[in-house]
Every structure is written in structure tokens, then in C-alpha cells.
Amino acid sequence: MKTKNLKLNANSEEDLRVISAHLQDSITQVKNIVHLKKNRIFIIQFNRFMWEDIEKGVFRKNKRVQSILRFENVMEVYSKNINQRNKDRFLDFLAIETTLLSDKSYQVKLNFAGDILIKINIEVIECYLEDQGEPW
């Protein structure tokens, strides 16, 4: 049976909370994070824990699936406590926080375990989470 891949779009802070909940306990590596400055896009590839199976009452083996998180309209990206030369380091995702700034743009914080933070400044909220391939 083919698994239906998750596809979520976020255009509001509330939508980002839904994406954050689906990404909780996901894992990525530094090498799977990229900021395409000229295109104003920020992308992270995660191994996402499939929380939706548990919500449906499916208590088989815990499954993960590769997922892509993409932000558009990115103005700036900052990081804290990430050694970008250590490309193989694993990062454990915790949550997304958003703040509306005085100029009506947004600051999005991607929080990881170990006081690791990626801060993204965006003009408007335009975010996508999409599963890639089959779960394992």
C-alpha cells in the first residue's frame, strides 16, 4: 500500500504552529541546511518522525520519512551555536517560534536541542513542508 505523503503550506503564524508540531523530534544534519540568498529561499531536509500515525491510533513501529521544509521571501538568516564546518553534526528539532516585527515582516526561530537556533527574517509567511519518498 502506497503511503500518502504529507504536504503542508503555511501562510500564518497559526499554520506555522501546525508545521512545528509535525516536525517535533525531527533530525537533520548541518549539511542538509541551505540558504539560497539570490532566490531568497531557505531549505532544510529532515528525517521527520511521523506523528500523524500516532494521532490516528496506528501503533506499529515508529516511522520516519524524509521531509523538506522551505521558507520563501527570506531576507536574512542567522545561526547560533552551529559550527558550519562540522557538516555531519546531527541537530534535533524542537519547535518553530514566530514574531511579528514593527515593519510587518516576521522573525522565525527554528529551535534545536542544545541551545542551537536558526533565525530567519522573512517578508511574509510562505512556508512549505513536504514529505519525500517512502517512510521507514
N, C-alpha and C positions, 0 to 999 in steps of 0.2 A: 504494500500500500504506500503510495507516494504521500509524503508529508507536505502539508500546505505551509509554505514559508511565510513568516511574519513580515509585513510591510506596514510601517507606521510613518505618518507625516506629522510634524509639529509646527503650528503657526501661532502658538500662545504659550504662556508660562504653564498653564494647566496641561497642555499637550506634552510639554517637556517633562512634567512630573510623571506622566504615563510612560514615556520612553525611559526615564530614570528607573522606574520600578521594574521594567523589563530587563534593564541592563545590570541591575544589582547583582553582585557577585560574579560579574564577567571578568575575564582575564585578557590582558593584551601584553604585548612587548613593545619596548621603545621603538623598535624598527617598524612597527605597524601603525605609527602615527606620522601623519604628513600634513603640512600646511602648504597649499598651493597658492602662494601670495598673489601671483598675476591673475589667477582665476578667482581669487577671494573665496577659496573653499578650504575647509579643514576636515580631514578624514581620519577615523580610527577603525581598524579592524579588530573585532573582539571575538573571543570564544565565549559565547553567551550561554548562561545557564537557562534552560527552558522552563521558566516559572509558570508559563501558561498550562503546561501539562499537569502540574500540581494543583492549579486552580480548578482544572476540570476533573480532579479526583483520579488522575492517572498515576498510580503509584508504582510504576515499573522502575527500572533502573533510571537514575538521574541522567538526563541527556543534555548535551551541549550542541550548539550549532554555530558556524562562523557567521558573523553579522558585521555589517558596515554601518557606522554612524557618520553622517555627513552634515556639516553646517555650511550654509551658503551666506553670502553678504558679509564675509569676515573682514574686519578692519585690522585687527591686531590679535596676536596670540602670545601669551606669556606662560612660562612654566616655573614651578618651584620644586626643588629637591629632585630633579630628574637630571642624571648625568647622560647627556645625549650621545656620548661616545660609547656607553655601555648598551649597545643596541639589543642585546639578548635579555636584558633585565625584564622580569615579569612585573606587571602592575595589576593590582586587584582593585577593580572599580567599586566605589561605594554609592555615589549619588551625583545628581546634577542640581545645582542651585542657580537661580536667575535673579538678577537685579535690574530694574528699570532705571536708567540713568537720567539725569536732568535734561539731556539733549534728545530724549525719547529713543535712544539706542539702548542696547542691552549688554550686560556683562553676564556671561555664562561661566560658571565654575564647574569643572569636572573634578570631583574629589576621588582620590585613591587612598588606599591604606598607606600608613607610614608617613602621613602628613605631606603627601605628594598632591600637587594641584596643577591643573592646566586651566588658565583663564583665557576666555575668548571674548573679544569685543565684537559685536555684530550690529548691523544697522537695524535689521528686523529679524524676527524669529522665523527661520526657514531651515528646518532640520528634518532629516530622514533616517530611519533605522530600517535596514532590510537584511533579512537572512539570505545566506548564500549556500547553496548545496544541501546535502542531507545531514540530519542530526546523527550524532554518535553517542 
